[in-house]
């Protein structure tokens, strides 16, 4: 999926002066520290991020290409908004 076709969202940075909403989860493919889905300690796979986003939440993917083939396929099984930050993100 090429996420460039999604409408532009609000610009975000790697830090917030306030806490992100509970229904936002972040993914950064090159992350290798502890993970809890916030922007400071994001998940490193789309599958992990998707699993943590509640219905109606937002999944934010940092710029890059994500290969989600290890689990077969990725199924978005509930309403959520997928956005990218720091550029475009592709899930293949």
MODELLER restraints for C-alpha pairs under 7 A, 6 or more apart:
rsr = mdl.restraints
at = mdl.atoms
rsr.add(forms.Gaussian(group=physical.xy_distance, feature=features.Distance(at['CA:1:A'], at['CA:90:A']), mean=5.83, stdev=0.5))
rsr.add(forms.Gaussian(group=physical.xy_distance, feature=features.Distance(at['CA:1:A'], at['CA:91:A']), mean=5.14, stdev=0.5))
rsr.add(forms.Gaussian(group=physical.xy_distance, feature=features.Distance(at['CA:1:A'], at['CA:92:A']), mean=6.10, stdev=0.5))
rsr.add(forms.Gaussian(group=physical.xy_distance, feature=features.Distance(at['CA:2:A'], at['CA:89:A']), mean=6.84, stdev=0.5))
rsr.add(forms.Gaussian(group=physical.xy_distance, feature=features.Distance(at['CA:2:A'], at['CA:90:A']), mean=4.81, stdev=0.5))
rsr.add(forms.Gaussian(group=physical.xy_distance, feature=features.Distance(at['CA:2:A'], at['CA:91:A']), mean=6.65, stdev=0.5))
rsr.add(forms.Gaussian(group=physical.xy_distance, feature=features.Distance(at['CA:3:A'], at['CA:88:A']), mean=6.54, stdev=0.5))
rsr.add(forms.Gaussian(group=physical.xy_distance, feature=features.Distance(at['CA:3:A'], at['CA:89:A']), mean=5.80, stdev=0.5))
rsr.add(forms.Gaussian(group=physical.xy_distance, feature=features.Distance(at['CA:3:A'], at['CA:90:A']), mean=5.89, stdev=0.5))
rsr.add(forms.Gaussian(group=physical.xy_distance, feature=features.Distance(at['CA:4:A'], at['CA:88:A']), mean=5.74, stdev=0.5))
rsr.add(forms.Gaussian(group=physical.xy_distance, feature=features.Distance(at['CA:12:A'], at['CA:85:A']), mean=6.77, stdev=0.5))
rsr.add(forms.Gaussian(group=physical.xy_distance, feature=features.Distance(at['CA:14:A'], at['CA:39:A']), mean=6.15, stdev=0.5))
rsr.add(forms.Gaussian(group=physical.xy_distance, feature=features.Distance(at['CA:14:A'], at['CA:40:A']), mean=6.68, stdev=0.5))
rsr.add(forms.Gaussian(group=physical.xy_distance, feature=features.Distance(at['CA:15:A'], at['CA:39:A']), mean=6.82, stdev=0.5))
rsr.add(forms.Gaussian(group=physical.xy_distance, feature=features.Distance(at['CA:15:A'], at['CA:40:A']), mean=6.77, stdev=0.5))
rsr.add(forms.Gaussian(group=physical.xy_distance, feature=features.Distance(at['CA:23:A'], at['CA:53:A']), mean=6.08, stdev=0.5))
rsr.add(forms.Gaussian(group=physical.xy_distance, feature=features.Distance(at['CA:23:A'], at['CA:54:A']), mean=6.11, stdev=0.5))
rsr.add(forms.Gaussian(group=physical.xy_distance, feature=features.Distance(at['CA:23:A'], at['CA:57:A']), mean=4.59, stdev=0.5))
rsr.add(forms.Gaussian(group=physical.xy_distance, feature=features.Distance(at['CA:23:A'], at['CA:58:A']), mean=6.21, stdev=0.5))
rsr.add(forms.Gaussian(group=physical.xy_distance, feature=features.Distance(at['CA:24:A'], at['CA:53:A']), mean=6.73, stdev=0.5))
rsr.add(forms.Gaussian(group=physical.xy_distance, feature=features.Distance(at['CA:24:A'], at['CA:57:A']), mean=5.87, stdev=0.5))
rsr.add(forms.Gaussian(group=physical.xy_distance, feature=features.Distance(at['CA:24:A'], at['CA:58:A']), mean=4.80, stdev=0.5))
rsr.add(forms.Gaussian(group=physical.xy_distance, feature=features.Distance(at['CA:24:A'], at['CA:59:A']), mean=5.97, stdev=0.5))
rsr.add(forms.Gaussian(group=physical.xy_distance, feature=features.Distance(at['CA:25:A'], at['CA:37:A']), mean=4.87, stdev=0.5))
rsr.add(forms.Gaussian(group=physical.xy_distance, feature=features.Distance(at['CA:25:A'], at['CA:38:A']), mean=5.86, stdev=0.5))
rsr.add(forms.Gaussian(group=physical.xy_distance, feature=features.Distance(at['CA:25:A'], at['CA:49:A']), mean=5.88, stdev=0.5))
rsr.add(forms.Gaussian(group=physical.xy_distance, feature=features.Distance(at['CA:25:A'], at['CA:52:A']), mean=6.97, stdev=0.5))
rsr.add(forms.Gaussian(group=physical.xy_distance, feature=features.Distance(at['CA:25:A'], at['CA:53:A']), mean=6.02, stdev=0.5))
rsr.add(forms.Gaussian(group=physical.xy_distance, feature=features.Distance(at['CA:25:A'], at['CA:58:A']), mean=6.38, stdev=0.5))
rsr.add(forms.Gaussian(group=physical.xy_distance, feature=features.Distance(at['CA:25:A'], at['CA:59:A']), mean=5.04, stdev=0.5))
rsr.add(forms.Gaussian(group=physical.xy_distance, feature=features.Distance(at['CA:25:A'], at['CA:60:A']), mean=6.10, stdev=0.5))
rsr.add(forms.Gaussian(group=physical.xy_distance, feature=features.Distance(at['CA:26:A'], at['CA:37:A']), mean=5.08, stdev=0.5))
rsr.add(forms.Gaussian(group=physical.xy_distance, feature=features.Distance(at['CA:26:A'], at['CA:38:A']), mean=5.64, stdev=0.5))
rsr.add(forms.Gaussian(group=physical.xy_distance, feature=features.Distance(at['CA:26:A'], at['CA:39:A']), mean=5.63, stdev=0.5))
rsr.add(forms.Gaussian(group=physical.xy_distance, feature=features.Distance(at['CA:26:A'], at['CA:42:A']), mean=5.03, stdev=0.5))
rsr.add(forms.Gaussian(group=physical.xy_distance, feature=features.Distance(at['CA:26:A'], at['CA:43:A']), mean=6.31, stdev=0.5))
rsr.add(forms.Gaussian(group=physical.xy_distance, feature=features.Distance(at['CA:26:A'], at['CA:49:A']), mean=6.44, stdev=0.5))
rsr.add(forms.Gaussian(group=physical.xy_distance, feature=features.Distance(at['CA:26:A'], at['CA:59:A']), mean=5.98, stdev=0.5))
rsr.add(forms.Gaussian(group=physical.xy_distance, feature=features.Distance(at['CA:26:A'], at['CA:60:A']), mean=4.73, stdev=0.5))
rsr.add(forms.Gaussian(group=physical.xy_distance, feature=features.Distance(at['CA:26:A'], at['CA:61:A']), mean=6.00, stdev=0.5))
rsr.add(forms.Gaussian(group=physical.xy_distance, feature=features.Distance(at['CA:27:A'], at['CA:37:A']), mean=6.85, stdev=0.5))
rsr.add(forms.Gaussian(group=physical.xy_distance, feature=features.Distance(at['CA:27:A'], at['CA:42:A']), mean=5.06, stdev=0.5))
rsr.add(forms.Gaussian(group=physical.xy_distance, feature=features.Distance(at['CA:27:A'], at['CA:43:A']), mean=4.70, stdev=0.5))
rsr.add(forms.Gaussian(group=physical.xy_distance, feature=features.Distance(at['CA:27:A'], at['CA:44:A']), mean=5.37, stdev=0.5))
rsr.add(forms.Gaussian(group=physical.xy_distance, feature=features.Distance(at['CA:27:A'], at['CA:45:A']), mean=6.22, stdev=0.5))
rsr.add(forms.Gaussian(group=physical.xy_distance, feature=features.Distance(at['CA:27:A'], at['CA:46:A']), mean=6.30, stdev=0.5))
rsr.add(forms.Gaussian(group=physical.xy_distance, feature=features.Distance(at['CA:27:A'], at['CA:49:A']), mean=6.09, stdev=0.5))
rsr.add(forms.Gaussian(group=physical.xy_distance, feature=features.Distance(at['CA:27:A'], at['CA:60:A']), mean=6.19, stdev=0.5))
rsr.add(forms.Gaussian(group=physical.xy_distance, feature=features.Distance(at['CA:27:A'], at['CA:61:A']), mean=4.88, stdev=0.5))
rsr.add(forms.Gaussian(group=physical.xy_distance, feature=features.Distance(at['CA:27:A'], at['CA:62:A']), mean=6.07, stdev=0.5))
rsr.add(forms.Gaussian(group=physical.xy_distance, feature=features.Distance(at['CA:28:A'], at['CA:42:A']), mean=5.97, stdev=0.5))
rsr.add(forms.Gaussian(group=physical.xy_distance, feature=features.Distance(at['CA:28:A'], at['CA:43:A']), mean=6.24, stdev=0.5))
rsr.add(forms.Gaussian(group=physical.xy_distance, feature=features.Distance(at['CA:28:A'], at['CA:44:A']), mean=5.00, stdev=0.5))
rsr.add(forms.Gaussian(group=physical.xy_distance, feature=features.Distance(at['CA:28:A'], at['CA:61:A']), mean=6.33, stdev=0.5))
rsr.add(forms.Gaussian(group=physical.xy_distance, feature=features.Distance(at['CA:28:A'], at['CA:62:A']), mean=5.15, stdev=0.5))
rsr.add(forms.Gaussian(group=physical.xy_distance, feature=features.Distance(at['CA:29:A'], at['CA:44:A']), mean=4.50, stdev=0.5))
rsr.add(forms.Gaussian(group=physical.xy_distance, feature=features.Distance(at['CA:29:A'], at['CA:45:A']), mean=6.05, stdev=0.5))
rsr.add(forms.Gaussian(group=physical.xy_distance, feature=features.Distance(at['CA:29:A'], at['CA:66:A']), mean=6.81, stdev=0.5))
rsr.add(forms.Gaussian(group=physical.xy_distance, feature=features.Distance(at['CA:30:A'], at['CA:44:A']), mean=6.51, stdev=0.5))
rsr.add(forms.Gaussian(group=physical.xy_distance, feature=features.Distance(at['CA:31:A'], at['CA:44:A']), mean=5.46, stdev=0.5))
rsr.add(forms.Gaussian(group=physical.xy_distance, feature=features.Distance(at['CA:33:A'], at['CA:41:A']), mean=6.94, stdev=0.5))
rsr.add(forms.Gaussian(group=physical.xy_distance, feature=features.Distance(at['CA:34:A'], at['CA:41:A']), mean=6.14, stdev=0.5))
rsr.add(forms.Gaussian(group=physical.xy_distance, feature=features.Distance(at['CA:35:A'], at['CA:41:A']), mean=4.96, stdev=0.5))
rsr.add(forms.Gaussian(group=physical.xy_distance, feature=features.Distance(at['CA:35:A'], at['CA:42:A']), mean=5.34, stdev=0.5))
rsr.add(forms.Gaussian(group=physical.xy_distance, feature=features.Distance(at['CA:35:A'], at['CA:43:A']), mean=5.19, stdev=0.5))
rsr.add(forms.Gaussian(group=physical.xy_distance, feature=features.Distance(at['CA:36:A'], at['CA:42:A']), mean=5.98, stdev=0.5))
rsr.add(forms.Gaussian(group=physical.xy_distance, feature=features.Distance(at['CA:36:A'], at['CA:43:A']), mean=6.43, stdev=0.5))
rsr.add(forms.Gaussian(group=physical.xy_distance, feature=features.Distance(at['CA:37:A'], at['CA:43:A']), mean=5.11, stdev=0.5))
rsr.add(forms.Gaussian(group=physical.xy_distance, feature=features.Distance(at['CA:37:A'], at['CA:49:A']), mean=6.57, stdev=0.5))
rsr.add(forms.Gaussian(group=physical.xy_distance, feature=features.Distance(at['CA:43:A'], at['CA:49:A']), mean=5.88, stdev=0.5))
rsr.add(forms.Gaussian(group=physical.xy_distance, feature=features.Distance(at['CA:47:A'], at['CA:74:A']), mean=6.84, stdev=0.5))
rsr.add(forms.Gaussian(group=physical.xy_distance, feature=features.Distance(at['CA:49:A'], at['CA:59:A']), mean=6.65, stdev=0.5))
rsr.add(forms.Gaussian(group=physical.xy_distance, feature=features.Distance(at['CA:50:A'], at['CA:59:A']), mean=6.70, stdev=0.5))
rsr.add(forms.Gaussian(group=physical.xy_distance, feature=features.Distance(at['CA:53:A'], at['CA:59:A']), mean=6.61, stdev=0.5))
rsr.add(forms.Gaussian(group=physical.xy_distance, feature=features.Distance(at['CA:55:A'], at['CA:78:A']), mean=5.68, stdev=0.5))
rsr.add(forms.Gaussian(group=physical.xy_distance, feature=features.Distance(at['CA:55:A'], at['CA:79:A']), mean=5.44, stdev=0.5))
rsr.add(forms.Gaussian(group=physical.xy_distance, feature=features.Distance(at['CA:55:A'], at['CA:80:A']), mean=5.90, stdev=0.5))
rsr.add(forms.Gaussian(group=physical.xy_distance, feature=features.Distance(at['CA:56:A'], at['CA:79:A']), mean=5.31, stdev=0.5))
rsr.add(forms.Gaussian(group=physical.xy_distance, feature=features.Distance(at['CA:56:A'], at['CA:80:A']), mean=4.67, stdev=0.5))
rsr.add(forms.Gaussian(group=physical.xy_distance, feature=features.Distance(at['CA:57:A'], at['CA:80:A']), mean=5.07, stdev=0.5))
rsr.add(forms.Gaussian(group=physical.xy_distance, feature=features.Distance(at['CA:57:A'], at['CA:81:A']), mean=6.38, stdev=0.5))
rsr.add(forms.Gaussian(group=physical.xy_distance, feature=features.Distance(at['CA:58:A'], at['CA:80:A']), mean=5.61, stdev=0.5))
rsr.add(forms.Gaussian(group=physical.xy_distance, feature=features.Distance(at['CA:58:A'], at['CA:81:A']), mean=4.66, stdev=0.5))
rsr.add(forms.Gaussian(group=physical.xy_distance, feature=features.Distance(at['CA:58:A'], at['CA:82:A']), mean=5.82, stdev=0.5))
rsr.add(forms.Gaussian(group=physical.xy_distance, feature=features.Distance(at['CA:59:A'], at['CA:81:A']), mean=6.16, stdev=0.5))
rsr.add(forms.Gaussian(group=physical.xy_distance, feature=features.Distance(at['CA:59:A'], at['CA:82:A']), mean=4.78, stdev=0.5))
rsr.add(forms.Gaussian(group=physical.xy_distance, feature=features.Distance(at['CA:59:A'], at['CA:83:A']), mean=6.23, stdev=0.5))
rsr.add(forms.Gaussian(group=physical.xy_distance, feature=features.Distance(at['CA:60:A'], at['CA:82:A']), mean=5.98, stdev=0.5))
rsr.add(forms.Gaussian(group=physical.xy_distance, feature=features.Distance(at['CA:60:A'], at['CA:83:A']), mean=4.87, stdev=0.5))
rsr.add(forms.Gaussian(group=physical.xy_distance, feature=features.Distance(at['CA:60:A'], at['CA:84:A']), mean=5.33, stdev=0.5))
rsr.add(forms.Gaussian(group=physical.xy_distance, feature=features.Distance(at['CA:60:A'], at['CA:85:A']), mean=6.77, stdev=0.5))
rsr.add(forms.Gaussian(group=physical.xy_distance, feature=features.Distance(at['CA:61:A'], at['CA:83:A']), mean=6.14, stdev=0.5))
rsr.add(forms.Gaussian(group=physical.xy_distance, feature=features.Distance(at['CA:61:A'], at['CA:84:A']), mean=4.57, stdev=0.5))
rsr.add(forms.Gaussian(group=physical.xy_distance, feature=features.Distance(at['CA:61:A'], at['CA:85:A']), mean=6.24, stdev=0.5))
rsr.add(forms.Gaussian(group=physical.xy_distance, feature=features.Distance(at['CA:61:A'], at['CA:89:A']), mean=6.40, stdev=0.5))
rsr.add(forms.Gaussian(group=physical.xy_distance, feature=features.Distance(at['CA:62:A'], at['CA:84:A']), mean=5.56, stdev=0.5))
rsr.add(forms.Gaussian(group=physical.xy_distance, feature=features.Distance(at['CA:62:A'], at['CA:85:A']), mean=4.98, stdev=0.5))
rsr.add(forms.Gaussian(group=physical.xy_distance, feature=features.Distance(at['CA:62:A'], at['CA:86:A']), mean=6.08, stdev=0.5))
rsr.add(forms.Gaussian(group=physical.xy_distance, feature=features.Distance(at['CA:62:A'], at['CA:89:A']), mean=6.61, stdev=0.5))
rsr.add(forms.Gaussian(group=physical.xy_distance, feature=features.Distance(at['CA:63:A'], at['CA:84:A']), mean=6.31, stdev=0.5))
rsr.add(forms.Gaussian(group=physical.xy_distance, feature=features.Distance(at['CA:63:A'], at['CA:85:A']), mean=5.91, stdev=0.5))
rsr.add(forms.Gaussian(group=physical.xy_distance, feature=features.Distance(at['CA:63:A'], at['CA:86:A']), mean=5.34, stdev=0.5))
rsr.add(forms.Gaussian(group=physical.xy_distance, feature=features.Distance(at['CA:63:A'], at['CA:87:A']), mean=4.81, stdev=0.5))
rsr.add(forms.Gaussian(group=physical.xy_distance, feature=features.Distance(at['CA:63:A'], at['CA:88:A']), mean=5.09, stdev=0.5))
rsr.add(forms.Gaussian(group=physical.xy_distance, feature=features.Distance(at['CA:63:A'], at['CA:89:A']), mean=4.75, stdev=0.5))
rsr.add(forms.Gaussian(group=physical.xy_distance, feature=features.Distance(at['CA:64:A'], at['CA:88:A']), mean=6.65, stdev=0.5))
rsr.add(forms.Gaussian(group=physical.xy_distance, feature=features.Distance(at['CA:64:A'], at['CA:89:A']), mean=4.81, stdev=0.5))
rsr.add(forms.Gaussian(group=physical.xy_distance, feature=features.Distance(at['CA:64:A'], at['CA:90:A']), mean=6.39, stdev=0.5))
rsr.add(forms.Gaussian(group=physical.xy_distance, feature=features.Distance(at['CA:65:A'], at['CA:89:A']), mean=5.68, stdev=0.5))
rsr.add(forms.Gaussian(group=physical.xy_distance, feature=features.Distance(at['CA:65:A'], at['CA:90:A']), mean=4.67, stdev=0.5))
rsr.add(forms.Gaussian(group=physical.xy_distance, feature=features.Distance(at['CA:65:A'], at['CA:91:A']), mean=5.92, stdev=0.5))
rsr.add(forms.Gaussian(group=physical.xy_distance, feature=features.Distance(at['CA:66:A'], at['CA:90:A']), mean=6.06, stdev=0.5))
rsr.add(forms.Gaussian(group=physical.xy_distance, feature=features.Distance(at['CA:66:A'], at['CA:91:A']), mean=4.72, stdev=0.5))
rsr.add(forms.Gaussian(group=physical.xy_distance, feature=features.Distance(at['CA:66:A'], at['CA:92:A']), mean=6.16, stdev=0.5))
rsr.add(forms.Gaussian(group=physical.xy_distance, feature=features.Distance(at['CA:67:A'], at['CA:91:A']), mean=6.01, stdev=0.5))
rsr.add(forms.Gaussian(group=physical.xy_distance, feature=features.Distance(at['CA:67:A'], at['CA:92:A']), mean=5.00, stdev=0.5))
rsr.add(forms.Gaussian(group=physical.xy_distance, feature=features.Distance(at['CA:68:A'], at['CA:74:A']), mean=6.84, stdev=0.5))
rsr.add(forms.Gaussian(group=physical.xy_distance, feature=features.Distance(at['CA:68:A'], at['CA:92:A']), mean=6.24, stdev=0.5))
